[in-house]
Amino acid sequence: MLFARAGIPKCPKHQINLEAQTISQMVDGIVKLPTGEKIMLLSPIVQNRKGNHAKLLEELNHQGFLKARVDGVVVYIDEMEVLNGKVNHTIEIIIDRLKIREDMTSRLSESLETALNLSAGLVRVASMEDEPSWQEKVFSAKFSCVECGYSLSELEPRLFSFNNPVGACQTCDGLGVKDTFDEQKVVANPSMSLADGAVYGWGRSNAYFYQMLILVGKYYGFSIETPYEQLSEKHKKIVLYGGGADDMDFSKIKGRKGWFNKAKPFEGIIPRMMRRYEDSEIRSVREELSSYVVSKDCGQCHGDRLNESARNVFIDGQNLSSITKLSIAYIYDFFKGLKLEGAKGNNLNKVDLSIPVGVLTCVTGVSGSGKSTLINDTLYALAARELNRAQTMPAEYESVKGLDYFDKIVNIDQSPIGRTPRSNPATYTGVFSLVRDLFSQTLEARTRGYKAGRFSFNVKGGRCEACKDDGLIKVEMHFLPDVYVSCDVCKGQRYNQQTLEVLYKGKSIAQVLDMTVKQACEFFQPMPKIKQKLQTLMDVGLSYITLGQNATTLSGGEAQRIKLAKELSKMDTGQTLYILDEPTTGLHFHDIKLFLSVINRLRERNNTIVIIEHNLDVIKTADWIVDLGPEGGNKGGQIVTFGTPEEVAQVKGSYTGEYLKAYL
């Protein structure tokens, strides 16, 4: 991605930087072709990409474009058969057909402009003659040699991937080596017949060998030549900070750290590379730690050994078991409760589950003991069906009582709050609707007749149409997950210039979305409704995220806390049943303390919270514990014990109780 965004392409012949060509320069290059030659101007809109591209072609046809060259064949767009979406295709729209002559410059200029606008700066000139005396020419509004006209298309990450046919070396197909036939290893004597032994190992009685030769013939006698460069020749000529893509040996990334530090940050890519590099070092330490603490005898990770190893690796001197004790005192009534009887899903052995209403219950037990089956697959599924009218199918159970204590059930998991850059904390929590209303009430917006929809992501008019208000353009990586790069038109601001001219307290809508939660909380201090929703994000420890941060960049823990903040901002009835599955995974100790304070707020409103948890810092603060086990799999599926933390800590045979006793 870095080379695609910041690389400088060079002409392989003249070794000069490729520069943008003007339409006038393109015209000059085309009119030099043989007089009378029939040509067609093509606008490449799809280059070697999978998909049937039906919607794109239909839209272009509606715009008046009649013909296209699809995979080298000229066709009428409205008569095309549906393309195979599983293979790569190249689609070039035919913009114009001309005959080379001196008085064609005006028409040629207009056609070139149309072609460049359609393909974002690229045009191909092809001959319509059966046997042209020249090769097809590519003109680029971005990358062309002023000496010879050599051109490159738009730089994109796949051009630098040897796993992609576009970027791979055409000689070795990106493998870096080439197999060749070595005649001397196969032919013993070319003057003899096969029967007389022309081929090594071959004779008159070698019928069996003949069959084997057929099977393995395509491999027999091949040898590996000197390794080839894996990237295509033209893409190796693109340099970045003095080096080409083929010079970068990322298998030795540790040695490249100095190079990254010296390079100027571009589009935030280098800082992200450095974070991944640092993460890889941390992961290597964790992997080394894991290999040390995993028992070779039983394959289970022992807590005491992990604790000892962690003290040896992390030099802050803090014992994992001596973290500041978290304690929340709470008075509760167990006369009201939810009772689920006869749960039999997966390995559950007719489990009877009792949960007090209005308190925090932790469901504990070793991995595979049946926690998720009991809580997620059974309790949540049946409660969602009864309370939320969801179409969920619970695991097998006999009966349930006490659902009438609740008016709804909410599952706060770590799934993303959205899967596209258009989703963000502001939209998910409802803050964005209030902000859009605020901008629509400004004098400038009312003067221009802008409504709240003008500032929406999903409505034409105010958004940047190049990226459809995403601020990013998706780049398909084929063999890797898709990546997003900043939009060249709006520079990531997501809105057109007219919309950005509307200001509230000196800030545009894009600038508001770039604010952190903490900054926005101060900025919207006089607006109680907005302030209240932002404060809940502050309360769950998310003061550092921005209002418009893409949902795809949020971690699972951050997504879960945003969901918690949304619940906190609601005017609830105190009759909600909340389900959370291991919410503290990946959280720092201080974040866990913040998390527990949020849970306490929900509990103070008489809501009921059920948490599946392994973290003893959370378990010890629970009002009620249900411990499953005693082991995992077939040896699990039973309730070992239940009660207050103090009661569970006294139960022999409960792993949770054994370790909880030390914490208490």
ABEGO torsion letter per residue (X at the ends): XAAAAABBBBBAAAGBBBBBBBAAAAAAAAAABBBGBBBBBBBBABBGBBEAGAAAAAAAAAAGBABBBBGGBBBBAAABBBBBAABBBBBBBBABBBBBBAAAAAAAAAAAAAAAAAAGGBBBBBBABABBABBBBBBBAABBBAAAGBBBBBBBAAAABAABAAABBAAAGGAGBBBBBBAAAABABAABBAAAGABBGBBAABAAAAAAAAAAAAABGBBBBBBBBABBAAAAABBBGGBBAAABBAAAAAAAAAAAAABBBBGGAAAAAAAAAAAAAAAAAAAAAAAAABBAAAGBBBAAAAAAAAAAABAAGBBAAABBBBBBBBBBBAABBBBBBGBABEABBGBBBBBBBGBBBBBBEBBGAGAAAAAAAAAAAAAAAAAAGBBBBBBBBABBBGAAABABBBBBBABBAEABAABBAAAAAGAAAAAAAAAAABAAAAAAGBBAAAABAABBGABBAAAGGAGBBBBBAGABBBBBBBBAAAGGAGBBAAAAABBBGGBBAAAAAABBAAAAAAAAAABAAAAAAAAAAAAAGAAABBAABBAAABBAAAAAAAAAAAAAABBBAGABBBBBBGAABGBBAAAAAAAAAAAAAAAAAGBBBBBBBABAAAAAABABBBBBOABBEAABGBBABBEBAAAAAABBGBAAAAAAAAAX
